[in-house]
Amino acid sequence: MTRPALGAAEWEAANGDFLAASLAWLRLLLQRRRDPAEQPPSPSAIPHRGGRMGRLFGRDEHESPQLALPVRASISDDEIANAAARVAHTEQCTPPPALVELAARLGLSRFERDILLLCAALDLDPSVADLCARAHGNDHMRYPTFGLALEMLPDPAWDAVAPRGGLRYWKLVEITQRSGEGLISAALRADERIVNYVKGLNDLDDRLSPVVTSLDSSAAAQLPDSQQVLAQRIEREWTLGPTGTPTVQLAGLDPAGKRLVAAHAARRCGLLAYRLPADLIPTQPTDLDNLARLWERESALLPVALYIDAEDIDDENAAARTPISRFLTRIGGQCALAVRESWSDVGRGSVVLDVEAPSATERAEAWQASLAEGTDMGAIDALSAQFALQICDIAEIASMSDDSADAWHECRARTRPRLDALARRLEPRVDWDDIVLPEAARTLLERVAAQVSHRTTVYDDWGFGRRINRGLGVSVLFAGPSGTGKTMAAEVLASRLKLDLYRIDLSAVVSKYIGETEKNLRKLFDAGESGGAILLFDEADSIFGKRSQVKDAHDRYANIEINYLLQRMEAYHGLAILATNMRGALDPAFLRRLRFVVEFTFPDVGQRRQIWVKSFPSDAPVADLDFDRLAQLPVSGGMARNIAVNAAFLAAAADGRITMANVLTAARMEFEKLELPIRDREFALSTVGA
């Protein structure tokens, strides 16, 4: 008849009873052992001396019994048999005692289980150390040995401490051999984690703490339907695998989504999920094997699943993948591998699932359910289109927001930290009225803003997204001389779209080491993805060039870097802008992959006059400035703004009014700084009004 399952408190008591009975049995066995000098034994009192056990020690049946450890006559066989019966009785509970469960899960024989009990007893019963010393006949040997176990425990077997045997394979027992000491007399001690398990304390091994962290599953309940389906598929693979549990590869560009899906699947299976960054997997075989063995043991003792985060591992770097594949071949249990693109060499059977962020429709439904009733649907659509957030993040942000405007602000704040660590955030201080551009360039900028604002309508609602092979990102090239308004135009777009703007110096991103440039770019795009921030890549000519004709390895890797950048720009959820002073350095083949090309030309006289007027704030104490005369100076917008600021400081140090003399002096300073040709007549005050 099946016994009813015990509750937690009842099981704890039953486990204690089992340990008490087991330790009592073990003490009786040890008490039968004593120093040979105290009492010569009778030959009939010495079991296991001949036959197999004698041969294990190189003895035969005719060897003198005085050479063996004697048996104390005061402990009868009946006492030991009764103690063994009590052990057998106390282990008949459901769930079974911890030691019995451990032996079953790790495939230990009864002799191996008893050795583990003997070793653990050293930490469970203070008297065991003294009993071991007496059994050895040596006060210094206050510990169990394999020789003692072979002599004392039932059904002994030499292979119990073989390297591939359960005790050593699972690292249950530590063997300490001194120099010149044989295995039989080496000290044995139970692993601390295993001692705690036997006592009923089942927590993750402390030695795994530096490399694995708990994967929070509290937010996993808020998955959208598309991700719920994936979690259910993982559950089936983890619980119903016909030929063993496969590694589930979670592929895609949404790291947060993959973590949530894996955490939800683990929770559905009743498992605790732990994250292991792939770069913490050792490359040295011995260290890798130790880590794998520890985790494999934990997966047998605890209801756990492992989430290996390989997001930052280069898909093309086979050498970086090798330790991960080797690690996967050495562990069992439920495991998910997070990658950007699926791997063919994972080391064991695998299933590939593509994980995408919640769709714009799913995000809109979450915003509508979370924001105050009556929130404008247009605002909800804008939030869902712009911010590729998880459903749990949407619920949290909505709970902190009074309205959709607050929610927009919170979304931007939520997505900033990762990008702030990688790029420089620019605070837009200008709008459409502040920038002076040719009409064609202004029109293109307005169209760029419109495409960013209406992507969801065109791609999702109208179905165009299903017909485009390349990515759906808005990629733009700003080309023109320095100071002609490229950065200012990016600020205008950021103001118009109410988005964060980050400037990235491409010359600092490019690395001489193969693969590092792509890694640097990947971090930037990944960090900006969820918030759709505007990424302004300055100094684009540092990576672009007329390199379509590959002449050497340098050109080939340069093309790889360019193609990777363009690929990420095409797929980027936000707006990505390349800025260059030399459009001619860019190969036409690369230009064709960009959505827009905006030319920033050197301003003509009329545009320069507008720029000069806008360069002086309305609060500035400006004297009668001859803007027509200033427009004759061959300056860019950036130069004009620098001159205006320097003129203001000259005025502040004098009579406090910005005069034409101040401006012309500042202009001359700017020309000298840039080593531009200076014609005295252009900077002479006497020519003003002439």
Order of alpha helices (4+ residues) and beta strands (2+ residues): alpha-alpha-alpha-alpha-alpha-alpha-alpha-alpha-beta-beta-alpha-beta-alpha-beta-alpha-beta-alpha-beta-alpha-beta-beta-alpha-alpha-alpha-alpha-beta-alpha-beta-alpha-beta-alpha-alpha-beta-alpha-beta-alpha-beta-alpha-alpha-alpha-alpha-alpha
